[in-house]
Amino acid sequence: YYTVPSWVSIYSLNLLGFPYGYKNTDLEVEVSIFNRQGDLIWKDTKTGNGEEIVAMYYGYNEEEALVMSSIKALKDALRKINLDIANDFEGIIKGLQ
């Protein structure tokens, strides 16, 4: 959604600080918890989303924006999994004993 205004203005808006793109990453994370005997106790899969702006004077360049959006997506997925672990905490502890 930043590309068309950039093209129309022949990128002059970008010289004034308008972003010229963004990188969006969707990442799926799977976490499994096993007991000492190797039995599966708990398993969850979540999808995280991360987005970063690509601009000349702020934000990141294209390569850095891809890395940072991937980090944000991983953090988002792990945050969701952490909430599920907190909700299933008693069952997980029972399975580990």
C-alpha positions in Angstrom: 0.0 0.0 0.0 3.0 2.3 0.0 4.2 1.4 -3.5 1.6 3.3 -5.6 2.1 6.7 -4.0 5.9 6.2 -4.3 5.6 5.4 -8.0 3.2 8.3 -8.7 5.5 10.8 -7.0 8.6 9.3 -8.7 9.8 8.5 -5.2 10.0 12.2 -4.2 7.7 11.4 -1.2 10.2 8.9 0.0 12.9 11.6 0.1 10.5 13.5 2.5 10.2 10.4 4.8 7.2 8.5 3.3 7.8 4.7 3.6 8.2 2.9 0.4 7.3 -0.6 1.5 6.8 -3.1 4.3 7.8 -6.7 5.0 5.2 -9.0 6.5 6.1 -12.4 7.9 3.7 -15.2 9.0 5.5 -17.9 11.0 4.1 -21.1 12.5 5.7 -22.4 15.8 5.1 -25.8 17.3 6.0 -26.5 21.0 6.0 -30.0 22.5 6.5 -31.0 26.1 7.7 -34.5 26.9 8.1 -36.3 30.2 11.3 -38.2 31.2 10.1 -41.4 29.7 9.7 -39.6 26.3 5.9 -39.5 26.3 4.2 -36.5 24.8 2.5 -34.5 27.5 1.5 -31.3 25.7 1.7 -30.0 22.2 0.6 -26.7 20.6 1.0 -24.9 17.3 0.4 -21.2 16.8 0.9 -18.7 14.0 2.6 -15.4 14.6 2.6 -12.3 12.5 5.2 -9.6 12.2 5.4 -6.5 10.0 8.1 -3.8 9.6 8.3 -0.6 7.5 10.9 -0.1 4.8 11.9 3.6 4.5 14.9 5.8 3.7 15.3 7.7 7.0 13.6 5.5 9.6 12.5 1.9 9.8 14.8 -0.6 8.1 16.2 -1.4 4.7 14.6 -4.4 3.0 16.9 -7.1 4.3 16.7 -5.8 7.9 12.9 -5.4 7.7 12.5 -9.0 6.7 14.7 -10.1 9.7 12.9 -7.9 12.1 9.4 -8.9 10.9 10.5 -12.5 11.4 11.6 -11.8 14.9 8.3 -10.0 15.6 6.3 -13.0 14.2 8.3 -15.5 16.4 7.7 -13.3 19.5 4.0 -13.2 18.7 3.6 -16.9 18.2 5.6 -17.6 21.4 3.4 -15.2 23.3 0.3 -17.1 22.2 1.9 -20.4 23.2 2.9 -19.0 26.6 -0.7 -18.1 27.2 -1.8 -21.6 26.4 0.8 -23.1 28.6 -0.4 -20.9 31.5 -4.0 -22.0 30.8 -3.0 -25.7 30.7 -0.4 -25.4 33.5 -2.1 -27.9 36.0 -2.5 -30.6 33.3 1.1 -30.2 32.2 2.4 -30.5 35.7 0.2 -33.5 36.4 1.6 -35.2 33.2 5.2 -34.5 34.2 4.9 -36.1 37.6 
